[in-house]
Amino acid sequence: MMLERLLEIMPAPPVPVDAGELGRWGGVWKRVGTRLPEDFVEFIGKYGSGEICRWLWVHNPFASSEGGAFVPSMLATLGAFRQLKASHPETIPYPLHYEPSGLIPWGTSIDGDAFCWLASGLPSQWPVVVICRHAEPERHEVGMVPFLEGLLTGAIRSNAWPTDIVEISFEPSSGAG
């Protein structure tokens, strides 16, 4: 299990909201157009929908609220990125999904930062890219779960991550943060 360390740092809820079943992931991959990383699948199964530290929302394919649902959130973020790239191409120096090796958004902060995978190679090798609202884009050569672990322990620094978080928490919720 890839989540062991993260579960120690940030306990999952006893009953996750909208965790979904493993058998439903095939439909998600069909809608997205690719398999998604296994650590993301495990994360959704253990944590479901909710907010990390009242700041970061990981979009869930099985969310009962469209505001927190993976595919609508992914499409909305990609649409905004396309508009931004059209007027300011330097702000997002990566291709966007459905282009080869394009960004696939998986999370959003309350400050408007977007957390994405750079879908190049095998899903297990996709690095995290943060499109920061008030800083340059960041590329982190780790998957989603190791990235979250690193943020929560301070082993990974990001200009998007607030410096004033004092309590590590996961707050279950069916609506987007």
Sequence and secondary structure as in RCSB ss.txt:
>XXXX:A:sequence
MMLERLLEIMPAPPVPVDAGELGRWGGVWKRVGTRLPEDFVEFIGKYGSGEICRWLWVHNPFASSEGGAFVPSML
ATLGAFRQLKASHPETIPYPLHYEPSGLIPWGTSIDGDAFCWLASGLPSQWPVVVICRHAEPERHEVGMVPFLEG
LLTGAIRSNAWPTDIVEISFEPSSGAG
>XXXX:A:secstr
 TTHHHHHHS   SS BT   GGGHHHHHHHHTS   HHHHHHHHHHBSEEETTTEEE BTT SSGGGBHHHHHH
HHHHHHHHHHHH GGG  S BTTSTT EEEEEEETTS EEEEE  S GGG  EEEE SSS  EEESS HHHHHHH
HHHTSS  TTS TT     EEE SS  
